[in-house]
Amino acid sequence: MDTQEAGRPQTGSTVRHAMEILSNLVERQRGGDAQYFEHQRARYAHTLARIEKIQPAPCTVLDIGSHYLHQPILLRQMGYEVWGMDIELFTGAQFVKERSRMFDIPNVAVNVLENGDFLVGQENRFGLILFTEILEHITFNPVRFWHRVFDLLSPNGVVYLSTPNSLRPAAQAKALWNVLTFGGIGLDVEQILQTVTYGHHWKEYSASEIRQYFRLLSSDFRVETTWYSSDLATEGFKTMFKRLLATIPCFRSDIEAVVRLSGKTGFSARPPSLPMHIHASK
């Protein structure tokens, strides 16, 4: 498949066909994302199948955390209008820029999400906003960020979110071991020092926490959470054990949340202020 054909959106493509197009592109470009793509392949297939049911095309999608443009390219092939958004480290990569041009995907660089001042002029534009495998990486107070997401969503729009399940047995076993051996709680020191900033899982969530999270942001959000497993594609004893545990839904490795906007009566949460800021405003 030549570059021109690969870059032409194949409206109505199946998930499998879209995945083949992306796989060929990743192999040909050699941008350094091949291992990441293979690792995420099963999750992408799950996500796309769910999106087709939740918010079918035609629909305008914003992928926050678009990284290598994998998901935007897949959705573009399936008939969606797609925008990407990520830090400049990703959007500025030459092979990512080439993909943006090939597939006609606006890919916006936003280095600071905390202020909620991105995509000015695009209010009510997006019927679907993706926030996949990002929630666990947030290190800032997210209220202004989510207020902006609220503004960008069209009436009856949807946020589709996926994140690791903090209650999965492997995570709990590791946490228990660290306590019993006095190793500490949370991220270990070596991981903090040796992982780039955006790579840390600073906070993983349970399904009940995610539902509470969005209830506190706005009463207009209607949240449905389900558990699924994205780590069962390999063979071996470890995977067999995971499959056995996955028969109990709350032990599955991942959580997906479908956050529907029932209206736009108001955004409830307010950013916290330090005492000196409160007094200064009086």
Secondary structure, DSSP 8 states (H G I E B T S, - for coil): --HHHHHS--TT--HHHHHHHHHHHHHHH--S-HHHHHHHHHHHHHHHHHHHHHS-SS-EEEEET-TTTHHHHHHHHTT-EEEEEE-HHHHTSHHHHHHHHHTT--EEE-S--TT---STT-TT-EEEEEEET-GGG--S--HHHHHHHHHHEEEEEEEEEEEEBTTSHHHHHHHHHHHHTT--SSS-HHHHHHS-GGG-----B-HHHHHHHHHHH-TTEEEEEEEE-S--SS-SHHHHHHHHHTTSGGGSSEEEEEEEE---S---------HHHHHHT-
